[in-house]
């Protein structure tokens, strides 16, 4: 059931973002989700939730339960049902189920998406720690990474999200090549 659930989630997530998904847009990203869900399933950590309407999946969510913490990871919904807030409904039902499993903390992880404000009581600061070798190549990579992040921030401030995400992805790929 893991693979079909992941396939549904990817399809819903991609539909939600108008046919483009930054989370699932390359074979490398797809392999990552395939592998992480496989490993988490083997260890009993994986949780998939799907909201069905008349036999059709209209929203899906996945995350990981580890100990007393549920870590929300990715979600998607059919934009045809957006006016019914199927994504929020799925999140609410997931939280309810997590509480029933004995979860004491539901972590929405990184990001400032508006829906997270609906559920969270507090925001934790998130830091970034990077190490670069003290050689010319390391310094060049560091500068490229800094410029890439600056370009992504500027694009997200000035452009529609869909376009900004595509630019941000190209910046990411350029610094990793």
C-alpha positions, 0 to 999 in steps of 0.5 A: 500500500506504500507505493500506491499511497505515495503515487496518490500523494505525488499526483495530488501534490503536483495537481495542487501546484498546477502541474509543477512540484518542487518537491517531486520534480526530478528523478532524484527527488522521486528516488529520495521519497521512494527510499525514505518511505520504504525505510520508514515503513520498514521501521514502523515510522511511516504514516500516510493519510488519504481523504476520500470522496466518493471513492476518489482521493482528494487529499493526502499527507505523509509524515513520520511517527518516531516515539512521541513525535509526528513529523509532517513531511509532505501533502497535496490536494485536488484543486477542484476541491480547494474551496472545501479546504480538503488539505486542512481537513486532512491535516486535522484528521491526521492530528486527531489520529496522531493524538489517538496514537499517543503523539505528544508533539506534532511538528510541521517542520520547516517553512512559513506556509500560511496553513501552518499558522492555523495549527501551530501555537509556536514557531521554533527558530531554524538555524543553518550550519555549513562547513566548507573546506578552506581551499579555493574550491570550497570558497568558490562553492560557498560564494555560489551557495550564498548567491544562489540563496540570495537569488532565490529570496529575490525571486520569491519576493518579486515573482509569482510562486510558480515562476520563482520556484522554477528559478530557485530550482535552477539556482539550486541545480547550478550550485550542485553541479 
